[in-house]
Amino acid sequence: MKLYYMPASCSLSPHIVINELGLDVELIKVDHTSHKTEAGLDFHGVNPHGYVPVLELADGNHLREGPAIVQYLADLKPEAGLLPAAGTMARYKLQEMLGFLSTEIHKGFIPLLYARLAGGYVETARPKLEKRYQWIDAHLADRLFLMGDRFTVADAYLFALTGWGQAAWLKSYYKAGIHFDELDHLKAWYLRMRQRDAVRKSIVEEGLAFD
């Protein structure tokens, strides 16, 4: 298998899951400007939409959406417990969380990431995103991870997204960072995540700073 990724993007989520499971997956870095791989491949031939992550399977099939990719990966080793069994209410609850992260958090960051183009809309989008994070903070008040006391693929996804809000370049360059100062449960969760071996390994493999 191959994972096409861009450093510090949402593809960090399946990257973490891969390392949690100890899977043998080739990492293919994609340049965010040229949309070419280090070998010179035009990434649009892999994903016409031009975005990561993409998981290329041994049979030539491609999965092109993060929530689908992390569930596929976790199902390869169900004994690891990174997501509940198919058909259970716990599985549907996890899928509900992935949907929330995709539509309310991931997409909520877009106006901030493209603040110059979004213009005044940033001042509408940022408070909405902060409210979503306030809900997550309250949700984490009585649990170690998003779905309870056990790490799941949902935590990997949230970690990748939350890193954007912490990025110094987002706060200073775009002046559109979000504020986590009073979200103590979220901050404690984030620190726990950064201490996980799979997270640390993924950060290093992507050449990111580990402050």
Secondary structure, DSSP 4 states (H G I P E B T S, - for coil): -EEEE-TTSTTHHHHHHHHHHT---EEEEB-TTT-BBTT--BGGGT-TT--S-EEE-TTS-EE--HHHHHHHHHHHSGGG-SSPPTTSHHHHHHHHHHHHIIIIIIHHHHHHHTHHHHGGGHHHHHHHHHHHHHHHHHHGGG-SBTTBSS--HHHHHHHHHHHHHH-HHHHHHSS-----TT-HHHHHHHHHHHTSHHHHHHHHHTT----
